[in-house]
Amino acid sequence: MTPNPPSLLKKTEVCQKLALSLRTLESMVKAGTFPPPVRMGKHVYWSEAAVSAWMGRMFGPQEAWRPNR
């Protein structure tokens, strides 16, 4: 059985999903705070799973927060 290929996002799609500018995304990748893209020809892509995992790490503490009682 062949596994399903990952769902891929273009740079502009990642920026739209995260409400980031292209420059900010490029800076985050360069700083190592965002997963690096995979180059295919002259384009770069991110797997949707990698972007979702990054979002989970970033927002996990916020989502786990509970008010003091």
Phi, psi and omega in degrees: 000130180272128178293154177292138177292151180293150174283126186254146177241135174282165180305315180295326179291322176297315180299317179295316182299322185259001182056049179242155172279161177301318181296319179295316178300314179299321178294319179295319178296315181298323180282349180082017180261001177219146182302143178288151178281168172252127180272131174230105185067233181262008182246158175239148183221155172238144173285144179299327179295321179294319179293318179296320178296318178299315179298320178298319178292322182288318187258356179305309179299322179294317181289335180275349183298138175228139181294150174290142179247000000 
